[in-house]
Structure formats: C-alpha cells, structure tokens
Amino acid sequence: MPTLTHPHIKSIMDFYKRILVLTVYSAFVVNSITAADEMSNYNKMFANIFEVAQRMHSTEEDKVAKAELFRSGSRDIFHPYVQKFKSILDSEAVNNPDVSEAVNMYNLSEAATTYNVSDACLTDTKQIILAFERNEQWVIKLLDALGKPSSGVLQGNIQWAGSYEECNAVEGRVFVNMVNNTGPQYTLKGKYCKGQLDLGIMGLSATLGTCVPKTCSTEDANTLMNLAISLLSNKMHFHGTSCPEVETEYDARAIVTLTICSIIGLMMLLGTGYDVIVVRYLREKERKQEEEDKDMTKNMDAGQYQSESSLNESTTLLKKLPKPTVVRSEEGVIGKILMAFSVMTNGEKLLSTAQGEGSLTAINGMRFLSITWVILGHNFSSGTSFSVNMLPFYGKMINRWTFQTIGNAFVSVDSFFTMSGLLLSYLFMKEMKKTNGKMNWAMFYFHRFWRLTPPYMLVLMISATLTRYMGGDGGPQWVKKGIEVDYCEDTWWTNLLYINNLVKTNKMCLGWSWYLANDMQFFVISPLMLVPLYYKKYLGFLVCGVLLVASFITTGVLNSNHGWPASPLDQRVGQSAIESYMDDYYFKPWCRIGPYIVGILAGYALQACDCRMKINKFVNLLGWLVATFTACAIVYGLYDSLTGTMLTESVAAFYNTVHRSAWGVCICWVIFACATGNGGFVNTLLSWKGLVPLSRLSYCAYLIHLIIITVRANSMQIPVYVSVFEEVVSYLGILMMTFGLAFITSLAFESPMMGLEKVLFPKKRK
C-alpha cells in the first residue's frame, strides 16, 4: 500500500469532514461519510436499537421506545442533509431557470427526461423524502440499509456494502397524492444496488451499497448516484452499478436442466428398485432354491445307492428320479441398463476399499491429498474477496513462510498431470504385453472421452443454468445470471471439445476446467510417446526428451517476452503481466506438459521392473532426501522474493520453465518407491484403505468444489473478518460438503455412465 504523506492525510481528513457521500434520498441514492462526532452518535443510536431488538419478548413500551428511537435519532442525523440537498437543488433552479421545473422537488415530471431517469423511479424517490419528513419508520429502515464507511479504511476496509436483506425487506404504504397523503395507496418497496465509488484519493475505490426504490433500474441508480455525488465533489465517480437478486422463476434453460436431472433421478429410482427387488431378492431366492435342489439331488442319489446295494430276487427295482433342472436367468439389456443406475450397487462400488491386483495403492493417497490441496487454495482465494480486512490479513500471511503452502498451491495441479501420465503409461504397457502389442485405438480414445465427458457436461449444465437460483436470499455479491458468463451460450462447445484453454479463454465455462482440457490434449498425443516406448524404448526416451526440451524452450522464451513473475502472487510486475501469466502460460498445454511426460517415463519404468526393485538403503535414503529438498524448494523457495527483493527476469524464467517438471519428478519418486516396497511409513500412510473411496471421488470433487465455494462467497450478506481460524473452519466445512456432494454426483452422473459403457461394449468371454 502507498506510504501516507502529510498532504495525503490532510486530504483524507477533508474527505471525511466534507461528508463525502450523501445520505439523502432524493432519487439520488445516499451515501454518507459523517464527521466523527456525528458518526459516534449514529453508532450509539443503532446500538441501542439492537439492544432492544435482541430481547425475546418485547413489551409495548419497548416497541414504542424503539420506534421513537428510530425517529428521533434518524431525524437528528439525516434531516440536515435532506434540507441541504433540497437547498442545493433550489439553488440549481435559481441559477438555471431552464430546468427549474425539472429539479423542483414536488414537480419531477420533467426530471425523468432531464436526467434520463424513469419517471416512476423519481416519483418513488419523492415519496421517500416526504415520508422521511413525516418521520415514517419504514424510511428509517431504508436509510439504515445504506452502505456507510467504517473504521479501518486505511487498512483496506473499503467494503461499505450496507444491508442487502434489510433494504429488500423495506415496504412502505404511500399515497398517490403524496403532498396531501390522500387518494389510493400502493406499496413502495426497496431494492438493493451496489457499485464502485472512486474516492479521488490515492486511487482508492470502495464497494458501496445503496437502497433505491424497486421501480428504479440499474441505470437509474447509477445515474442518480453520480448526480448526487457531483453536487458534493467533482473528484468522485460511481460506476459498475448492479442490483443483485436471486432469480425465482425458472427459465427455459433451467427447466430443461431440471427435466434431464429428473430423468436421471427416475432412472436411479427404477434401477435401485430393480436391484433390490429383482436382483437381490428374487435372484437370491432363486439361488437358495438352486442350492436346496442340489442338496435334494445329492440325498436322492445317496438313497438310491443304498437301495441298489441291497437288491435281491424279491425286491422291486427302484426307478431313478430325474434330477431337477435349474436355469439361472441372466440380466437382459434393459436389466443391465437399470442396474447401471442402481444406487446400491454403485454406492457399494464407490465405498469399497478393495483394489485390483497390481494396483498402485499409493496413488490413492496422493490423489486425495492433491485434491484437498486444490480445494484449500481455491477456498482461501475466494473466501477472502469480500472481507473488511483483506489487505492487512494478506500482508501478515505473505510474511509467513508457512503460507507458501497455500500461496504456491498451484503445483497441486501438476501432481494430477504427473499421476495421469504415470497411470496411463503403466496401464498401457501392461495391456500391450497382455495382447502382444495389439491395441483397439478407437476404444482407447472412446473410453477416455466417455469416462470424463458425461459428468463434466452435466455439472457444466447445472453450473450454467441452475446456480443463479442457488443464492437463497442472495447478497451484495450475488450475480443474477449465475456464476457462468452468459450461461455458457457461446463457449460450452469448447468444453465439450476440450479446447477451452485455447479458445475464448476470457469467457471460459467452469474456469477451473482448463485442467481437463490440458489433460485430454496430453492424452490425445500420448501414443507418440507410448508406442515408441513399447517397441523401441530408446526411441521412446528420445521422443519424450525432445518434447520435454521443446516445452522448456517455449516456456523460457515466452517468459522472457512477457516478463512473467515466478508467482502470480507477486503483483509488482503489473496487472497485464499477471493476466498474461494465466492466459499464455498457466492455461497452455505447451507450457504444462512437462509433469505429464515425466509421469509417462515413470509409468514405463514401473511396468518394466514389474514393481519389483530392491534399492540400497543409502540410495533409497538419498532419493528421499533429494525429493524432499527439491519439493520444499519449489513450494517455499519463493518466500524471500515475495517478501523482499523481486527475482530477476532470467531467474523467474528458469523457475517457471523447470519447477513443474521437477515437482513431477518428486511425485514420481514417491509413487515409485512406494510401489517397489521402498516407501516405508509413507507407503503405509498413502496406501491406507480408507483413502480408496475418497480417491475415487476426486474427479467429481474437482468438478463441483468451486461451484460450492463460489455460491457460498457470492451469498454472503455482509463482509467478513478473515482470520486463520475462520479460514480453517470454512475449509473443513467446504471439504466435507464437497465430498458429500461429489458422492451424489458420482452416483448420478459418473457411475451410471461407466455401467452403460459395459452395456454398449461388453467384453468377450474367453
């Protein structure tokens, strides 16, 4: 933050003393920064109100006292500004006779044209001013809902949001004939709006909430606000006005999405019913009957043997009874489709801790820890955006070396790239050995696409069409159209084709899905490395090496051209470099493929040694020390540069070029050591069976976690005070909710599709 000099302090004091923002309502949305003594009286007044309101059983005397407190206190505080505003308008009329009728407080019929504001909005604003002069209590609630500055402005408290809920709850009965209070009545309602107020001091801009009549549009509120502010200061400007509210009526998009989800829900219900009644009850009954028939047959055979052994001339020959024939019915196509949606069967599979022979068990723990790290970073960055102490809190955190675990959580995604390449290579080599080098390439790509895309597209559909209805009562931060830009109308197809990291990145749907696009692109070109590795390993090593070096050179050259920092947290390079860092480096496959290539090589090594390699104790210890030191250097190595002298451009370029691949090497060492029996207690921890179900849910957890985080952040009614403890509590809650909903998402969207794939492409029996 810039250093405050004497002129700056004087400007700030003048800024407060001049009552920066009007708390008036003439049409012109009021904001007020009062003098210190006036603000003190104001705070005391409302503290008394809250004390009365907190009583569970208010007496009539209490209610009368509270109403009187509202009227008397508010009149003392706000009335002088109402009169001042009216006098300003009167002076405008005198100085400019051409608009005298337009600015007359009691004849605003021409003001709508003069100020480009709707007549209904100005009329209701006039109702508010008159109601205030009559001491009507509902107006005081409207004024109380206005955003007002509080302590800590110099420490970054520029979230003057006001009260969203109180404003939208305002309802006042007013007369059409407002001057005489006669004639028909109607209900005047409040509507919350907010915008950015440029304060004209040191480039400061505050988020300011206001309360306008519901008949005012967003443009009306913005125009009136700037008109009111212009009467007080020509240095301030109000812009970016929005009037957040939660949609209540479903549009066509939402209806289509709800219909699709209902169909899936119905299939889950039918599939579960079929599973329970037909498969588990009738089939089990059939199985027991078959066992009883087998036992009866055995008994009959034994009885017949005894009878035949005692035959003589006087005995009758016993006839052999036919053995009962039991035909076990198999599931037909419809039955298999229904079973694919069974909640019980899919739930048992998801929660099972069993693993197939030859599984790399340590990956379960690595996958779970990586997704929790991703969620931690996203929750921390999103949860502090609407807070009263963001600047001082981040100032403290950035100076703690332990914070680098969160600040440099970006490499958690590289862990997934590494594991993806490693598993692909390991399983590919295993399959090629089994089939003597034969591969069904159509199924190779189809399986991957079918495995990832249906749950991905269904979650995207919900995010684009239904999140706008998830805000509950909403809040100052709520976005009326939901969390996706333009409902993904122009960009959904880029997600479907997995090119959203290359095309229209400024309007990317599910912004965090750039990872899925990269991973799919790496998968598409993976045979260029896998096939040579299988047939000619040295040729495969050469191809992988060439691609890795090409990625290094590309990243280094681009870094030098754009001047990217080593970390996006370092804002000293300017906003343009930060934006370029994300668009041209962080999202792009040619800069992110390094860990994937490292994983492919590690997967080949594991399959080549058949997960059996005895490593000398000293070599093993050295490997763990090197991997640990390298990983810590990557995560914590930027601490000094973020808190002191900035890295030079060449050093930053070197870090951005190699650190992700180096991180991939560390991850590969851990998996390789654990898989070959050299992991010790680390393998015991990462291979714990309890992590197996959580690992299976990691994909769906990744898809939905930021939807939960964003909806929560956008639904906040008031700015929060951020602390480490609050962030820990928030993170644990988000983590539990994410995996709980990931389980439901997997049952509904992921597991059924895997079951349907087996129906569409059944494996041939050998």
ZAMARGU-4260 file (C-alpha; in steps of 0.2 Angstrom, whole numbers, plus 5000, padded with zeros to 4 digits):
<rodrens>
0) 5000/5000/5000 | 5007/5018/4996 | 5015/5027/5010 | 5004/5041/5018 | 5012/5058/5017
5) 5005/5074/5026 | 4995/5080/5011 | 4988/5063/5009 | 4982/5063/5027 | 4975/5081/5026
10) 4965/5076/5010 | 4958/5061/5019 | 4953/5072/5034 | 4945/5084/5022 | 4937/5070/5013
15) 4928/5064/5029 | 4924/5082/5035 | 4915/5086/5019 | 4903/5072/5021 | 4909/5063/5006
20) 4893/5054/5001 | 4875/5060/5003 | 4864/5050/5015 | 4849/5058/5006 | 4836/5050/4996
25) 4830/5062/4983 | 4832/5050/4969 | 4849/5050/4971 | 4854/5036/4982 | 4863/5042/4998
30) 4880/5038/5005 | 4886/5047/5019 | 4903/5049/5027 | 4899/5060/5043 | 4910/5069/5055
35) 4917/5059/5069 | 4905/5065/5082 | 4890/5063/5071 | 4895/5045/5067 | 4898/5042/5085
40) 4880/5047/5089 | 4874/5037/5074 | 4883/5021/5081 | 4876/5024/5098 | 4858/5026/5092
45) 4859/5010/5082 | 4867/5001/5096 | 4853/5005/5107 | 4841/4999/5094 | 4850/4982/5093
50) 4849/4980/5111 | 4830/4982/5111 | 4828/4971/5096 | 4838/4957/5105 | 4825/4955/5118
55) 4815/4939/5115 | 4798/4946/5122 | 4797/4965/5119 | 4783/4974/5129 | 4773/4988/5121
60) 4783/5000/5130 | 4799/4993/5122 | 4791/4994/5104 | 4786/5012/5107 | 4803/5016/5113
65) 4812/5008/5099 | 4801/5017/5086 | 4804/5034/5095 | 4822/5030/5095 | 4822/5027/5076
70) 4813/5043/5073 | 4822/5055/5084 | 4839/5048/5081 | 4837/5047/5062 | 4830/5064/5061
75) 4844/5072/5070 | 4857/5063/5059 | 4849/5063/5042 | 4837/5078/5042 | 4851/5092/5040
80) 4857/5083/5024 | 4840/5081/5017 | 4837/5100/5019 | 4855/5103/5012 | 4851/5093/4997
85) 4835/5102/4994 | 4843/5119/4995 | 4856/5113/4983 | 4843/5109/4971 | 4834/5125/4974
90) 4850/5135/4970 | 4852/5125/4954 | 4835/5130/4949 | 4838/5148/4953 | 4854/5148/4943
95) 4847/5139/4929 | 4829/5144/4926 | 4828/5132/4910 | 4827/5117/4922 | 4818/5125/4937
100) 4803/5114/4934 | 4814/5098/4932 | 4823/5100/4948 | 4808/5106/4959 | 4806/5093/4972
105) 4787/5092/4971 | 4786/5093/4952 | 4798/5080/4944 | 4788/5076/4929 | 4801/5083/4918
110) 4816/5077/4928 | 4815/5060/4920 | 4819/5067/4903 | 4832/5080/4910 | 4842/5066/4920
115) 4837/5051/4909 | 4829/5043/4924 | 4812/5034/4924 | 4798/5044/4930 | 4792/5030/4941
120) 4809/5030/4950 | 4809/5049/4953 | 4791/5048/4959 | 4795/5035/4972 | 4811/5044/4977
125) 4800/5059/4981 | 4789/5048/4991 | 4804/5043/5001 | 4809/5061/5005 | 4791/5066/5010
130) 4790/5050/5021 | 4806/5055/5029 | 4800/5072/5033 | 4784/5064/5041 | 4795/5053/5052
135) 4788/5037/5045 | 4798/5022/5052 | 4800/5012/5036 | 4810/5026/5028 | 4822/5025/5043
140) 4825/5006/5039 | 4829/5011/5021 | 4842/5024/5027 | 4849/5011/5039 | 4852/4999/5025
145) 4863/5011/5016 | 4882/5007/5015 | 4892/5018/5026 | 4911/5019/5029 | 4918/5011/5045
150) 4934/5010/5054 | 4950/5003/5045 | 4948/5012/5028 | 4967/5014/5028 | 4969/4996/5031
155) 4959/4991/5016 | 4941/4991/5024 | 4933/4998/5008 | 4918/4986/5008 | 4904/4998/5013
160) 4890/4985/5007 | 4876/4991/5018 | 4862/4978/5022 | 4856/4969/5007 | 4842/4960/5017
165) 4836/4975/5026 | 4834/4985/5010 | 4825/4972/5000 | 4813/4970/5015 | 4808/4988/5015
170) 4789/4990/5012 | 4780/5007/5014 | 4762/5011/5011 | 4761/5028/5002 | 4748/5038/4994
175) 4747/5043/4976 | 4743/5061/4981 | 4759/5062/4991 | 4758/5080/4996 | 4741/5079/5005
180) 4743/5060/5009 | 4726/5056/5001 | 4719/5045/4987 | 4723/5027/4983 | 4738/5019/4991
185) 4751/5007/4985 | 4767/4998/4992 | 4784/5006/4989 | 4797/4993/4990 | 4816/4994/4992
190) 4829/4987/4980 | 4847/4984/4985 | 4861/4990/4972 | 4879/4992/4973 | 4894/4999/4964
195) 4911/5005/4965 | 4914/5023/4971 | 4931/5031/4966 | 4935/5041/4981 | 4948/5053/4971
200) 4961/5049/4984 | 4977/5039/4981 | 4967/5029/4968 | 4956/5021/4981 | 4939/5014/4976
205) 4926/5007/4988 | 4912/4995/4986 | 4897/5005/4990 | 4879/4998/4993 | 4863/5008/4992
210) 4845/5006/4993 | 4834/5013/4980 | 4815/5011/4976 | 4811/4995/4967 | 4805/5005/4952
215) 4822/5011/4948 | 4833/5002/4936 | 4851/4998/4937 | 4854/5013/4925 | 4843/5024/4935
220) 4853/5020/4951 | 4869/5024/4943 | 4864/5040/4935 | 4856/5047/4951 | 4870/5042/4962
225) 4883/5051/4951 | 4871/5066/4950 | 4870/5067/4969 | 4889/5064/4971 | 4893/5078/4958
230) 4884/5090/4969 | 4896/5087/4983 | 4913/5083/4974 | 4919/5083/4956 | 4933/5070/4961
235) 4922/5055/4964 | 4913/5044/4952 | 4901/5030/4955 | 4902/5016/4942 | 4899/4997/4939
240) 4882/4998/4947 | 4872/4981/4949 | 4857/4977/4958 | 4859/4958/4963 | 4844/4947/4966
245) 4841/4929/4966 | 4830/4923/4952 | 4814/4914/4957 | 4806/4910/4941 | 4814/4896/4931
250) 4818/4900/4913 | 4818/4888/4898 | 4837/4883/4902 | 4833/4879/4920 | 4818/4869/4915
255) 4827/4858/4903 | 4841/4855/4915 | 4829/4850/4929 | 4820/4839/4917 | 4836/4830/4912
260) 4841/4828/4931 | 4823/4822/4935 | 4825/4809/4921 | 4842/4803/4929 | 4834/4803/4946
265) 4820/4792/4940 | 4832/4780/4932 | 4841/4779/4948 | 4825/4776/4957 | 4820/4762/4945
270) 4837/4755/4944 | 4838/4754/4963 | 4821/4746/4964 | 4826/4733/4951 | 4842/4729/4960
275) 4833/4727/4977 | 4818/4718/4971 | 4823/4708/4956 | 4842/4705/4958 | 4844/4705/4977
280) 4828/4697/4982 | 4821/4686/4968 | 4839/4681/4962 | 4844/4677/4980 | 4828/4667/4982
285) 4832/4658/4966 | 4850/4654/4971 | 4844/4647/4988 | 4831/4636/4979 | 4845/4630/4967
290) 4856/4625/4982 | 4841/4616/4990 | 4838/4607/4974 | 4856/4602/4973 | 4855/4596/4991
295) 4840/4586/4987 | 4848/4578/4972 | 4863/4573/4982 | 4851/4565/4995 | 4841/4556/4982
300) 4857/4549/4974 | 4863/4543/4991 | 4846/4534/4994 | 4846/4526/4978 | 4864/4519/4980
305) 4858/4512/4997 | 4843/4504/4988 | 4853/4497/4974 | 4866/4489/4985 | 4853/4479/4994
310) 4844/4472/4979 | 4839/4453/4978 | 4827/4442/4969 | 4812/4448/4980 | 4815/4467/4979
315) 4807/4478/4966 | 4819/4489/4955 | 4819/4507/4960 | 4816/4519/4946 | 4829/4534/4945
320) 4820/4550/4948 | 4825/4564/4936 | 4836/4577/4943 | 4828/4594/4944 | 4834/4607/4931
325) 4838/4624/4937 | 4840/4638/4924 | 4848/4654/4931 | 4841/4669/4922 | 4854/4682/4916
330) 4851/4701/4915 | 4845/4707/4899 | 4850/4723/4891 | 4836/4733/4899 | 4841/4725/4916
335) 4859/4729/4914 | 4854/4747/4909 | 4844/4748/4925 | 4857/4741/4935 | 4869/4754/4929
340) 4859/4767/4938 | 4857/4757/4954 | 4862/4767/4969 | 4865/4752/4980 | 4877/4744/4968
345) 4886/4760/4963 | 4887/4765/4981 | 4895/4749/4986 | 4907/4750/4972 | 4912/4768/4977
350) 4913/4764/4995 | 4923/4748/4993 | 4941/4748/4999 | 4945/4733/4988 | 4958/4736/4975
355) 4963/4725/4960 | 4979/4715/4959 | 4994/4726/4953 | 4986/4742/4958 | 4997/4757/4963
360) 4990/4759/4980 | 5000/4774/4985 | 4991/4784/4971 | 4975/4784/4981 | 4983/4794/4995
365) 4992/4806/4983 | 4976/4809/4973 | 4966/4813/4989 | 4979/4824/4996 | 4981/4833/4980
370) 4963/4837/4978 | 4962/4843/4996 | 4976/4855/4992 | 4967/4861/4977 | 4952/4865/4987
375) 4962/4873/5000 | 4970/4886/4988 | 4953/4890/4979 | 4944/4892/4996 | 4957/4903/5003
380) 4957/4914/4987 | 4938/4915/4985 | 4933/4917/5003 | 4943/4932/5007 | 4937/4943/4992
385) 4923/4950/5002 | 4931/4955/5018 | 4934/4970/5029 | 4952/4966/5032 | 4959/4958/5016
390) 4974/4969/5014 | 4981/4968/5032 | 4977/4949/5033 | 4986/4946/5016 | 5000/4957/5022
395) 5003/4946/5038 | 5000/4930/5028 | 5013/4934/5014 | 5026/4936/5028 | 5024/4919/5035
400) 5034/4906/5026 | 5021/4893/5031 | 5009/4902/5020 | 5018/4897/5005 | 5009/4880/5006
405) 4994/4889/5001 | 5001/4903/4991 | 5010/4891/4980 | 4996/4878/4979 | 4997/4879/4960
410) 5009/4864/4959 | 4995/4853/4966 | 4988/4853/4948 | 5005/4847/4942 | 5003/4832/4954
415) 4987/4827/4944 | 4996/4829/4927 | 5010/4818/4934 | 4999/4804/4941 | 4988/4805/4925
420) 5004/4802/4914 | 5011/4788/4925 | 4995/4778/4926 | 4992/4779/4908 | 5009/4773/4904
425) 5009/4759/4917 | 4992/4753/4911 | 4996/4755/4893 | 5012/4744/4894 | 5003/4731/4904
430) 4989/4730/4891 | 5001/4729/4877 | 5010/4715/4885 | 4994/4706/4888 | 4988/4707/4870
435) 5005/4705/4861 | 5006/4723/4855 | 4988/4725/4849 | 4978/4740/4854 | 4960/4745/4850
440) 4964/4763/4846 | 4945/4768/4844 | 4941/4761/4861 | 4957/4769/4868 | 4950/4786/4864
445) 4932/4782/4867 | 4934/4776/4884 | 4943/4791/4890 | 4931/4803/4882 | 4916/4793/4889
450) 4924/4792/4906 | 4926/4810/4908 | 4914/4819/4897 | 4896/4815/4903 | 4899/4820/4922
455) 4909/4835/4916 | 4895/4841/4904 | 4881/4838/4916 | 4890/4848/4930 | 4893/4862/4917
460) 4875/4862/4913 | 4870/4864/4931 | 4883/4877/4934 | 4877/4887/4919 | 4858/4886/4921
465) 4854/4882/4940 | 4867/4892/4950 | 4858/4908/4948 | 4844/4900/4959 | 4855/4894/4972
470) 4858/4910/4981 | 4845/4908/4994 | 4841/4926/4999 | 4856/4932/4989 | 4868/4946/4995
475) 4878/4961/4989 | 4890/4949/4979 | 4876/4939/4971 | 4877/4938/4952 | 4859/4937/4944
480) 4865/4927/4929 | 4874/4914/4940 | 4892/4910/4941 | 4895/4907/4922 | 4897/4921/4909
485) 4881/4922/4898 | 4875/4905/4903 | 4890/4897/4893 | 4879/4900/4877 | 4895/4904/4867
490) 4908/4893/4875 | 4900/4877/4880 | 4906/4868/4864 | 4924/4872/4868 | 4922/4862/4884
495) 4915/4848/4875 | 4929/4848/4863 | 4942/4850/4877 | 4949/4866/4869 | 4943/4879/4881
500) 4961/4883/4887 | 4964/4888/4869 | 4948/4896/4863 | 4938/4910/4871 | 4948/4909/4887
505) 4941/4926/4893 | 4923/4918/4894 | 4928/4900/4899 | 4915/4890/4907 | 4919/4881/4923
510) 4935/4891/4923 | 4945/4878/4933 | 4941/4865/4918 | 4956/4872/4909 | 4965/4857/4918
515) 4953/4844/4910 | 4957/4852/4893 | 4976/4850/4895 | 4974/4833/4902 | 4964/4827/4887
520) 4976/4836/4875 | 4990/4827/4883 | 4981/4810/4881 | 4977/4813/4863 | 4996/4815/4859
525) 5002/4802/4871 | 5003/4787/4858 | 5018/4797/4851 | 5027/4793/4866 | 5019/4777/4872
530) 5021/4767/4856 | 5039/4770/4853 | 5042/4767/4872 | 5034/4749/4870 | 5043/4744/4854
535) 5059/4754/4855 | 5062/4761/4872 | 5077/4772/4867 | 5067/4779/4853 | 5053/4782/4866
540) 5065/4791/4878 | 5071/4802/4863 | 5054/4807/4859 | 5049/4811/4877 | 5066/4820/4879
545) 5063/4831/4863 | 5045/4835/4869 | 5051/4840/4886 | 5065/4851/4879 | 5053/4859/4867
550) 5042/4863/4882 | 5056/4871/4891 | 5062/4882/4877 | 5044/4888/4873 | 5041/4892/4891
555) 5058/4901/4893 | 5056/4911/4878 | 5038/4916/4882 | 5043/4921/4899 | 5056/4932/4893
560) 5045/4941/4881 | 5030/4944/4893 | 5040/4947/4909 | 5030/4934/4919 | 5034/4933/4938
565) 5038/4917/4947 | 5022/4918/4956 | 5005/4926/4951 | 5005/4932/4970 | 5019/4944/4965
570) 5009/4960/4959 | 5025/4971/4957 | 5026/4966/4938 | 5009/4974/4934 | 4992/4968/4930
575) 4995/4965/4912 | 5009/4953/4916 | 4998/4944/4928 | 4984/4942/4916 | 4997/4936/4903
580) 5004/4924/4915 | 4987/4915/4917 | 4981/4915/4898 | 4998/4912/4890 | 5007/4901/4902
585) 4996/4894/4916 | 4982/4888/4904 | 4993/4882/4889 | 4997/4864/4886 | 5015/4868/4878
590) 5020/4876/4895 | 5011/4862/4906 | 5015/4846/4898 | 5032/4843/4907 | 5025/4834/4923
595) 5014/4823/4911 | 5030/4817/4901 | 5039/4814/4917 | 5024/4803/4923 | 5024/4793/4907
600) 5043/4789/4909 | 5040/4784/4927 | 5025/4773/4922 | 5036/4764/4909 | 5049/4761/4922
605) 5037/4754/4935 | 5030/4742/4922 | 5047/4737/4916 | 5053/4732/4933 | 5036/4724/4937
610) 5035/4735/4953 | 5050/4725/4960 | 5066/4734/4963 | 5077/4732/4978 | 5085/4748/4982
615) 5101/4750/4993 | 5096/4758/5009 | 5108/4773/5007 | 5102/4776/4989 | 5084/4775/4995
620) 5088/4787/5009 | 5097/4799/4997 | 5082/4798/4985 | 5070/4803/4998 | 5081/4817/5004
625) 5084/4824/4987 | 5065/4823/4983 | 5060/4831/4999 | 5073/4845/4997 | 5068/4848/4979
630) 5049/4848/4984 | 5052/4860/4998 | 5062/4872/4987 | 5049/4873/4974 | 5035/4876/4987
635) 5044/4888/4999 | 5058/4894/4988 | 5049/4910/4983 | 5047/4916/5001 | 5061/4928/5000
640) 5057/4935/4983 | 5039/4938/4988 | 5044/4947/5004 | 5059/4956/4999 | 5069/4958/4983
645) 5060/4953/4967 | 5068/4939/4957 | 5077/4944/4941 | 5068/4941/4924 | 5080/4927/4920
650) 5078/4918/4937 | 5059/4919/4936 | 5060/4912/4918 | 5071/4897/4924 | 5059/4894/4939
655) 5043/4894/4928 | 5052/4883/4915 | 5058/4869/4926 | 5049/4869/4943 | 5033/4860/4937
660) 5043/4846/4929 | 5054/4845/4944 | 5039/4843/4955 | 5033/4829/4944 | 5050/4820/4947
665) 5047/4822/4966 | 5029/4814/4964 | 5036/4800/4953 | 5049/4796/4966 | 5036/4794/4980
670) 5025/4783/4969 | 5040/4773/4963 | 5047/4770/4980 | 5030/4765/4987 | 5026/4753/4973
675) 5043/4744/4974 | 5042/4742/4993 | 5054/4756/4997 | 5041/4768/5004 | 5041/4763/5022
680) 5029/4773/5033 | 5025/4784/5018 | 5018/4770/5009 | 5008/4764/5024 | 5000/4781/5025
685) 4996/4784/5007 | 4990/4766/5004 | 4978/4766/5019 | 4962/4758/5013 | 4951/4772/5020
690) 4958/4783/5006 | 4952/4772/4992 | 4934/4778/4991 | 4939/4796/4993 | 4952/4794/4979
695) 4938/4788/4968 | 4928/4804/4972 | 4942/4816/4967 | 4936/4819/4949 | 4919/4824/4954
700) 4926/4833/4969 | 4936/4843/4957 | 4921/4847/4945 | 4910/4854/4959 | 4921/4861/4973
705) 4922/4879/4965 | 4904/4879/4962 | 4901/4877/4981 | 4914/4889/4985 | 4908/4902/4973
710) 4890/4901/4978 | 4895/4902/4996 | 4906/4918/4993 | 4893/4926/4982 | 4879/4923/4995
715) 4887/4932/5009 | 4876/4946/5016 | 4890/4956/5024 | 4909/4957/5023 | 4918/4945/5034
720) 4933/4947/5046 | 4946/4935/5039 | 4957/4926/5051 | 4967/4909/5051 | 4954/4901/5062
725) 4939/4906/5052 | 4948/4900/5036 | 4952/4883/5044 | 4934/4881/5049 | 4927/4887/5032
730) 4939/4875/5023 | 4934/4860/5033 | 4916/4863/5030 | 4919/4866/5011 | 4929/4850/5011
735) 4915/4839/5019 | 4902/4847/5008 | 4912/4844/4993 | 4915/4826/4996 | 4897/4823/5001
740) 4890/4831/4985 | 4904/4823/4975 | 4897/4806/4981 | 4880/4811/4975 | 4887/4817/4959
745) 4896/4801/4956 | 4881/4791/4959 | 4870/4801/4947 | 4882/4806/4933 | 4898/4796/4934
750) 4895/4778/4939 | 4880/4776/4928 | 4890/4781/4913 | 4903/4768/4917 | 4890/4755/4918
755) 4882/4760/4902 | 4899/4758/4893 | 4899/4740/4899 | 4882/4738/4891 | 4887/4746/4875
760) 4903/4737/4873 | 4903/4721/4883 | 4919/4711/4885 | 4920/4695/4876 | 4921/4680/4887
765) 4937/4669/4884
</rodrens>
